[in-house]
């Protein structure tokens, strides 16, 4: 099963029937089945979705999601310090309201680590 299929299945099982997500976007650039992508590619895609989005949930799989967190987190959470992004884990970064996400460091304000 491709990463795109796994990610869509993760979204469907975890969020599709909740009020948590109002809209969804799948990236054909990232999940094209022809090439690997970098955390920077993912960041460019996130910024392009909607520059005025005030909150954004990213459902993705490793290694890019871990690499993106290591790139963006001001302080690496203890749970990520051994370069391991636990299955089902979620981290919340505080982004400024007046700028799209970019290649900067952001404070990790919350996390969820399944037991």
N, C-alpha and C positions, 0 to 999 in steps of 0.2 A: 504494500500500500504506500502511495506517495505521501510526502509531507503535507501536501495540500489536502489530500483526503483525510489524513489524521487530524489536521488542524480543524477542518470543517466539522468532522465528527466530534471533536472536543468541544467546539462551540455549540453544536446542536445539543449535545448531552448536558452541558453545563449552563448555558445561557439562553438558548433559543426561546424557551417558553417562560422567560422571566421579564419583569418590567425593568430589569437592570440595563438592558441594551435597547436603544431606540432605533438604531440603524446599524447596518453592517456593510463592510467593504472587503472584498477579496482582492489581493494584489496579484495580477497576472505577471507583473515584472518579477516578483519574488518566487512565486510558485508556477514557473513555466515548464518545469521538468527537463530543462536543458542545461542549467548551470547552477553553480553554488552562488550564494549571495552573502554579503558581508553585513555586519551591524550597521555600517554606514549606509548601505543600500536600504536597509529596513528603516533607518532614520529618515532618509529622503522620502520614502513612501509615506511614512507617518505624517511628515510635514505637508505633503502634497494632498492628503485626503481632504483636509479643510483647515485653512489657517486660522479660523476663528473658533474651532472646536475647543470647548473648555474642559472636556474630559474625554479620555480615550482609553478603551480597553484593548489590549493587544493579546490575542490568543496565538501562541506560536510554540514551536518546539526547539529543542537544543540542536546544535550549539549556538545558533544566532541569538536566541533570547537571553541566554546567559552572557554572551559577549556584549550584547547591548546594555544589559544592566551594569556590567563591569565598566563600560565606557561612560555611562551617564550618571551613575550614583556618586554623589559627593563623598559619601563614606560607605564603603562596601559593608552590607549587613553581615553579621556574624555567620548567618546560615549560608552565605555565598563565599565565605573566605577560603574554603577548600575547593573552589571552582566547581561547585555542584549546585544545580538548580533542581530542587526536589520536584517530583511529579505532582502536579496540581498546585504548586506554590504560586502565590501572587504577591507582587510588590507594587506599592503606590508611590509615584514620584510627584513632588509638588512642582508644577510648571507655572510660569507667570501667565496671567490672564491676557496680557497685551501682546504676546509674541508666540509664534508657532514653536513647536519643539525643535531644538537644534542641537548641534554638537557642543553641549555645555554640560556642566555638572549640576545635578538636581538633588535636593534633599529627599531621602526615603522617609515618607511620613507614616506608612503603614505597611503591614505585610500579613499574609495568611500562609501558614505552613500546615498542611494536613498531617494528622498523626498516623 
